[in-house]
């Protein structure tokens, strides 16, 4: 029995029908598809119900014909016992297969038409494969009874093909509806995400404007501070301190040049502690001199009797400069621009981060819109297959 490839058999019949194009606005597609899908589902149930009725009728016929086949008297035939035994064995195996077919058909449950068809195909494919040899052997002696079962299966096959042929639009369009629904859901999700992106971009833009305004105000305040009398006076003090430090550095370097480190080394070479002080001052005079305002090196000079008026004058000059520098530093006010600069830096960093986030959202939006266009193209093609045009 040929009960396979229902779809192929159906589509081979080319019936010319007038094509009516349904024109829909994109906003109407969802409700239209949902409505059509519900109708198709109802029609699908009707088709399955019809097939189940045909199956029920077939099962009753097969049960009756099995009884007739079982009652057939093989021994009444004038054939060799070997042939009779082969036929009897084949009949028994064939009946077992028919009973197995009946059990599978009785237990067949499926709400989806496509899967229902696949299951029927599989059941009959396995039955044909399993019974082919037994059928051929049994018909050696049992003709009419075996053919009667085959005829019932053949009629069932034709009836099913007729049902599927009459309802092929349901079968062929259902897949398109599923694809269209899937694409619509994806498009709806993209629209939802794009809306979220727009809201996020709007919030980012609002934050950017706020930060840029804040930054502008801070820069204006900074300019006011930098042109104020107190700031300019403080700036002049800073310049004076800088100048004093340069002079101090120069004076200390001059002092180092007039010191006799060789004589100091010779005098204190047997004293490790004092030699360490001499060595440290020789290697980095300014840093070590500023640590104690020259106290340590002066004491060594006094002890070694290497002090003189030139050295003392230079030391006094340095001390005076150091005191003057300290006095200016004491009168120096806190830099009012420092905190403002830090705040501007912090806000600029926030602005950069917001711009990066905005850039990412723009890229994300760009990618989603490309996907949206691609999905729309696929959706239009699928709708075209069921004669629907998006306007």
C-alpha positions, 0 to 999 in steps of 0.5 A: 500500500502506498500511503507515503508522501502525502504532501508530494502527491497533493502538490503534484495536482496543479489546479489553476485558481484565481489568486486574490491578494490580501492587502494589509497594513503592518499594524493589522498583520498580527490580529489577521494572522492570529485570527487565521491561525485560530481558524486553521487550528479549528480546521486542523481539528476537523481534519484530524477528526475525519481521519480518526473516523476513517481509522476507526472504520478501517480498524473495524474492517480489519478485525472482521477480515482477520477473522475470515483470514484465520478461518480460511482452511489451508488444508483443503488446498491440494498442495504439498505440506511444505507449501501449506506450512509456509503459507500457514506460517506467513498467514500467522505472521501477517495477522500478527502484523495487522493486529499490531497495526490496529493497536498502533492506530488505536493508540494514535494521538496527536493534536498537530496535523503535520505530526499526525500525518508523519505518525500515520506515514511511519506506522504504514511504512513499517507495516509495509516493510514488515509484511511484504514477504509474508503477504507474497507467501500467503497469497500462494494459497490464500488469494481473495482473503489476503487481497481483501485486507490489502484492498481495505488499506488501499481504500483507506489510503485513497480516502486519506489522500482525498481528505488531505487534497481537499484541505491542502491549503490548511496543510501548506499554509500552516507552516507559513503562519508559524513562521510569520508568527515567529517573525512577528514576535521577533519584530515586536521584541526588537520594537520593544528593545528599540523603544527601551534604547530610545528611552535610555538615550534620552536619559543619557542625553539629559544627563550629558546636558546636566553635566555639561551645564555643571562643567560650564558653571565650574569653568566660569567660577574658575575664571572668576577665581583666577581674576580675583585680587586674592588669587592674584596676590596669592599667585604672586606669593607663590612666584616669590617663594619659587624665586626664593627657593631657586636662590636658596638652592643656588646659595646652598650649592655655593656653600658646598663648593667652599667646604673642604670635604677632603679635610673633613674626611681626614679629620673624622676618618676614624669616627664612623658616625661622623664619617657617615654625616660627611659622606651624606653631605658630600653626595647630596648636600642640599637634601641633607643640609635642609633636613636640619638647616645645616646643624650637623655639618656646622657642628662638624666644621666647628669641631674640625676647626674648619669654619671661617667667616666666608662659610659662616656668612654663607650659612647665615645668608642661607638661614636668612633665605630659609626663614624668609621662604618659611614666612612667605609659605606661612602667609600663603593661602589655600589654592582656591582653584585646586578643588574646582580643577578636581571637580572639572576633571571628575565631571569630564570623566563622567561626560566621557563615560556617558558618551561611550555609553551613548555610542554603544547604544547607537551601535546597538540600535543600528544593529537592531534596525538592520535585523528589523529590516531583514526580518521585515523582508523575510516576513513580506516573503512569507506573507507573499506565499499566502497571497498577503501584501504589506502596504 
